[in-house]
Amino acid sequence: MIPKDPVMLLSFLNLKLRDYYSDLDKLCDDLDIEKDTITDKMKSIGYTYDEERNQFI
């Protein structure tokens, strides 16, 4: 289960990306989450995924 609150979700995603996943696609596949859903929620609070840093910034 992922957090519904976008700010909590940001923290959750960046922690998972830092500690467990080499990229957003692998995280989404493993957690069975649509990538567009995640990126849209993060855009709603002004964050985008940076592939080089493997985090939302």
C-alpha positions as CSV (number, residue, x, y, z in Angstrom):
1,M,0.0,0.0,0.0
2,I,1.4,3.4,-1.0
3,P,0.6,6.7,0.8
4,K,-2.3,8.7,-0.6
5,D,-1.0,12.0,0.6
6,P,1.3,13.4,-2.2
7,V,3.9,14.7,0.2
8,M,4.1,11.4,2.1
9,L,4.2,9.6,-1.3
10,L,7.2,11.7,-2.3
11,S,9.1,10.6,0.7
12,F,8.1,7.0,0.3
13,L,9.1,7.0,-3.4
14,N,12.4,8.6,-2.9
15,L,13.3,6.3,-0.1
16,K,12.3,3.2,-2.2
17,L,14.2,4.5,-5.2
18,R,17.3,5.3,-3.1
19,D,17.4,2.0,-1.1
20,Y,15.7,-0.7,-3.3
21,Y,15.2,0.2,-7.0
22,S,17.5,1.3,-9.7
23,D,14.8,3.2,-11.6
24,L,11.2,4.2,-11.4
25,D,10.0,1.5,-13.9
26,K,11.3,-1.3,-11.6
27,L,9.6,0.3,-8.6
28,C,6.3,0.6,-10.5
29,D,6.5,-3.0,-11.8
30,D,7.3,-4.4,-8.4
31,L,4.5,-2.5,-6.6
32,D,2.1,-2.9,-9.5
33,I,1.5,0.8,-9.9
34,E,1.0,2.7,-13.1
35,K,3.9,5.0,-13.8
36,D,1.6,7.8,-15.1
37,T,-0.4,7.8,-11.9
38,I,2.8,8.3,-9.9
39,T,4.3,11.0,-12.1
40,D,0.9,12.8,-12.3
41,K,0.6,12.9,-8.5
42,M,4.2,14.1,-8.1
43,K,3.6,16.8,-10.8
44,S,0.6,18.0,-8.8
45,I,3.0,19.1,-6.0
46,G,5.8,20.3,-8.4
47,Y,8.1,17.3,-8.5
48,T,9.3,15.4,-11.6
49,Y,11.4,12.2,-11.8
50,D,15.1,12.7,-12.6
51,E,16.5,9.5,-14.2
52,E,20.1,10.5,-13.6
53,R,19.5,11.0,-9.9
54,N,16.9,8.3,-9.6
55,Q,14.6,10.5,-7.5
56,F,11.8,13.0,-7.7
57,I,13.1,16.5,-7.5
